[in-house]
């Protein structure tokens, strides 16, 4: 029977003293009235009886930030499909592959995407919330009787479904003992197929290198090739866009789409444009980050993504976010450039086997310049020259007395303290800007006491973006700020940056491969071209329409605006809209 209640989630690692746990128990009004709504287990850690909890929040206030979450469930939910333990994360619902289709998965980090994928693959067995005494398979079937998932779980139990899975973290493939050739040969043994997939993903040059010597992009291409090359009934790719540039993302998308012609594909992805381009259908995962997740019913890709952005699922009659995510192109259409902020000269940098050159450019007050281009054509070299970290072959790039704040592409974790101490150690850190603009918007309060060395990739990215934007500076340089962030976080970063730059009269340069983020944040574009690892050329900043048209034309991909949300959408290759825009030469519509 459906139930409507609240849940409690406890991060037991944050209770570093028995006294803190005791204080939480003592604060509970229900305990004072003789009801054990919260008690201590044999290890002296708190356990909350969710059926007795009134949601007063006093225990939350007594604990460390983020140690206890009391959350009201959105909508009416039945038994969880999986729960990890007492007062832990739980998932409601199941993912289902669909024949001859790509099913996209969209949701924020910490909402249960990995749990849902593991249930679908059979590496986790549904426990229907009974973690202490897991149900038998007959009991599981009884719990889902009459649902489409019943037949799927039966086939999974009988071993009739084989999977090929690309892991989210491709760095786990890195080994000093195994070459790329050995890894790929194990999954694609036939020479004809092996050669074809090497051509498809440009792998011949890296085959005889140890996987530990490969870059993130090379590992990602290898991982996708291994996944798609394996013979399986269902294919699942977790974040295939990470580390890849736009061209590589498009090649991967086309390969996934081609494979879906005869096999079901499931793709977890945070790049909104790529997810939309890839997917025939979408599952939205919603709920409360780190507490619980719910798998929506299957939706068409456009409607599912638009529902996610709206924060409302009409078929389920569920609102899971109190605001819509909106897109605006007003800045793109503004031809009034305002006052000149600074100019930078033409510059070039030569390394062994590689040369990068950039045309001179002008930047105006309150302007954000987006930077697009393939990997390994000098985008980071250019931004490091602006930051003063590298000298141009002709000397330093002169930006007058401008103060620069730079977030590099590759982030380190060699700081011994926690996040709060990390911020305070930076001499340019502005606590007032951090508190007013970034702390709440990027949910930094939950990370402040966490050790920098213990941060995940997404957490580390948020911390470094927050630090970069919190510094007292005239120009902000952000190199791939979207990496490891989920959809909401990416668009929130764009929104914060837009507001801060517009209000301050300062400037920013943003390198990224997520076209939705670049479209959301940029006033004008610098487009890089060239031959990866050999030569790169950067044009001067140009209007968004002109820059996006030339950039997209080089990949033969067209974009339009979604009528409901204004978000940029990639047209399906060969569609009527795609053909019309290519014929007119308009690869990018405002």
Protein Blocks (a to p, Z undefined) as FASTA:
>chain_A
ZZddddddddfklmmbfklmmmmmmmpmklmnopafbccdfkopacddfklpgolommmm
mmcehkaccdddehjddddfbdfbehiacdedjddddehiacdddddehiopmmmmmmmn
opacceehpamlccdfklmmmmmgoiaklmmmmmmmnopaccddddfblmlmpcfkbcfk
lmmmmmmmblklmmmmmmmnopmlmmmpcfklpcfklmmmmmmmmmmmpccfbdcdehkl
gopafklmmmmmmmmmmmmmmpccddddfblklmmmmpmbdcddedjehiaccddddddf
klmmmmmmnopafklopafbfbdcdddfklmmmmbgbjafbdcdddddddehiacddddd
dddehiacddeddehiopmmmmmmmnopaccfkbpcdehjadcddddfbdcfkbfbdfkl
mmmmpmkbcfklmmmmmmmmnommmmmmpcfklpcfklmmmmmmmmmmmpccfbdcdehk
lgopafklmmmmmmmmmmmmmmnopacddddfblklmmmmpmbdcddedjehkbccdddd
ddfklmmmmmmmmnopacdddfklopacdddehiaklmmmmmnopabcZZ
